[in-house]
Each structure stands twice: as structure tokens, then as C-alpha cells.
């Protein structure tokens, strides 16, 4: 591992995991079951369960890492191997921009979720907004063999996806504080969002 990857792991990844887990943990009720799509090393799911011990999380990924910290099942990146409404919630953290068409996986997530979909992804409205996440993606994922499509959507495109699903975004947040100073001046900049897509009739 070179110096850049080591700094990312020690200086960025651990903080990102802890803060994202806090955002997501605040959005879900007690005793919820979650499916973490594209769970990677499972650190985010593990941190969520530390913060919320009454929550259970199962992972799926196209690449099952031998050092994953949660139970992970392989899937083809398109079809989830679960019946309709198997889980209370589905988690998609920095996953959808790795797909050719985010709506395909969003529809699958909606199928297996009883109540809603937790999403963390990027907002891109100009070339710089695409260049910065592209660099972050390469640093964090290339060495693990993750497919890098850099398919970042605008605010308007995200809301078009949500309307297609007939689901309502709540708890929309863009001030995530994922990076420490001075890195936050470049890498936060409202380039990220988290939200909970709610199905009709769901109330916390």
C-alpha cells in the first residue's frame, strides 16, 4: 500500500465511516433489519450496529472481500437474491454512481425494502464536481477491483429517479462534515448528500 492509500485509510476512511454511520443510524427505528448493497469491507455496517445494537445488517456485493466485517453474499450487481419486502430498509452508500443506470438498482432496492432506502451519494453540477469525486473514488476503490463508472448525477437527475420510484426523500442533508480541515474545503463543498427514500404509508 503506498503512502496515498495509507493516508486515505487512516485519515479519511475511518472518519467517513463513523460520521456516515451516525447520519444513517438517526434515520431508522429500533429493531430494523437492513440490507447493505455494495457493503465493501463492512465497516460502515459494523459501525452502524455499534451505534445501534438493536439493528441487524446483512451485506451484498459484487466482490466479496475475505476480510469483510459482516456477513456478505455475492450478487451480480443488478438482481438482488431476496424476495420482495425481505428487509425493513436498504442501504446504498456511494454505490449508485458505480452503475451504468442507477434506476435499475434503485428499483431492485425498492422491491426488497418494506419501508425505505437509505442513500449516500454525490451531487454533480459542473466539471469540478465530477473531478473531485472521481479522484476520491479512484483512491478508495481502484485497488479493490471495484468498477469505476464515475456516473455522478445532478440534483435534478436524482429527483427524477425518486419520482420514477414513487418514493419521497426525507432527511435530505448536504452538510455531512465527512472530512477534517483543511480537506473539507475541497472535498465537502456540498458534493455529497444523504437521504431516506420513504415508501408510501411509512412513518417512523
Number of C-alpha atoms within 10 A of each C-alpha: 7 6 8 10 15 12 12 14 15 10 13 17 17 15 16 18 18 17 18 20 21 16 18 21 19 12 13 20 14 12 12 15 20 23 26 24 25 25 30 26 19 22 18 25 28 20 20 24 16 13 15 19 12 13 18 17 22 19 24 23 20 18 20 18 15 8 9 15 17 19 12 25 16 15 16 11 16 16 12 19 13 12 10 14 14 15 22 18 25 30 25 20 21 18 19 25 19 18 18 13 12 18 17 15 20 20 17 17 27 22 18 22 24 19 22 26 24 25 22 21 20 26 20 20 14 9 8 11 19 18 13 15 21 17 11 13 19 15 15 17 14 12 10 12 8 16 15 15 13 18 16 22 19 14 13 11 13 17 15 13 17 18 12 12 15 14 18 15 19 13 15 13 14 18 13 17 17 20 18 14 11 8 11 12 10 12 19 20 13 16 20 21 19 24 20 24 23 23 18 11 6 9 8 8
